[in-house]
Amino acid sequence: MAVAKWAAPGTRSSNFAGSPSAFNSLANGSESAVVTYDNSSNRNLYGAVTLKLGSITPAAGGYVTLRITLYDGTDTADKAAGDIYSATLLSGASAKVVIFPMVRIYPFSLRFSLINNSGVTLASSGNEIYLTPYNEDVS
């Protein structure tokens, strides 16, 4: 009988937030412009998405939401059709790191956007996003 296990994770991507970052100075209650991660060649199944935010002091219960939409080579899906992942931010004044450990990724060019519900405007710099891909190994 074959056993499914996690394969070794791939190499973490470079920061694909753009330059300047699409997340810089993002107002509370707003959604960022999209940033692109192309999975059409590698066709990985999952990714751990690391979001690094510059120093902020979130309101109590503040959180961020990561939205992923697809581009199939011709059309980009409406944002309402995308997958969403949310994470609560720690309180206190400091840079924040959020890792979404199991984000489903698809064999297309993906569009990531960030929805800021932290209670404050995001920092004007220091905002980054990375993806570490991984798969399953069946042997």
N, C-alpha and C positions, 0 to 999 in steps of 0.2 A: 504494500500500500504506500502510495506517495504521501510525503509529509510536506506541508507548506510551512516555511519559515521566512523570517525577514532576510532579505539579501543585504549585503553590506551597503550602507548609505553611499550615495554619490558625493561628489565634491560640492561644497557650498558655492552658490553663484556669487558673482560680484554684486555690489549694490546696484539694483536696477530702478531706483527711485527717480532717476533722471538728474540732470544738473541744470539749474538748481532743483532740489528735490520737490516733487509734486506735492509733498506733504508739509512743506514749510509754511508757517503762519496760517494753517488751515483753521478757520473759525469754528467754534463750537456749533454743532448742528449741521455742519456742511460736509459735503462729499468731495474728495479730491478729483483731479483729473486722473485718467487711467495711466498706468505704467505697464509695460509689456514684458512678459516672460515667454519665450518661444520653446514649447515642448514638442513641436511637430516632428523633429528628427529623433530625439531621444525616446519619446513616448513613455516616460516614467509614469507610474500609477499614482504616487503619493508624493507629498513634499512637506517638510517641516519649514514653515514660514517664520522667519525671525524679523520682527519689527522693532527697530531702535528709534526711540523718540528723544529729542533733545530735552533739556531740563524744563519741566512744567510742574505745577502743583494742582493736580486734578481735584475736582469737587468730590465730596463723598459719593460713592457709587458710580463715579465716572468710568466710562468704558470706550473702547474703540471697536469698530466692526470692519472686517476685511471682506470686500466683495470681489468675486471672480466671475468674469464673463468671458465668453468664447468668441474668437474670430476664426471662422472656418475657411479662410482664404478669400472669401468674397464679401461676407457680411459679418458684422459684429452684433451679437445678441443684445437686446435691450437689457439695461441694468437690472430691471425688475426680475429678469429670468435667471440671474446669476446665483451662485452658491454664496452663502454668507457665514462668517465665523466671527463670534464676538468674544471679547476678553475684558474683564474688569482691570482697571489700573490701580496700582498701589497708591495710597495717599502719601503726602509729603513732597517737598521740593527736591527733585532730582531727575536725572535722565531715567527713562523707563525702557525696559526690554520686555517684549511680549513674544512668546513663541507659541504659534499655533502648531501643535505636534503632528497632526494627521489631516492635512488638507488634500482633498481629492483633486488631482490635476488630470487634464485630458490631453489627447495627442494633437493639440492645436496650438496656435499662438494664443496665449491667455492675457486677459486684461485685468489688472488688479487696481482696485481703488480703495480708499480708506474713508470711513465715515467717522467723524470726530464727535463723540458724545462725552468728552472728558469734563465738560463744564468750563473749560478755558480754551483759548486759542493755542494751537500747538506752537512750539518754539520756531523761531525764524531760521534755524539751522540745526544740523545734527540728526535729521530724520532720514532713516535708511530702511531698506527692505531687502532681504536675502531669502533664497530658497535652497534647501538641501533636499535633493530628490532621493527617493528610495522605492523599492519594489519588493515583490515576493519571490522567493526561490522555491520551486517545487521539485523535490527529488525523491 
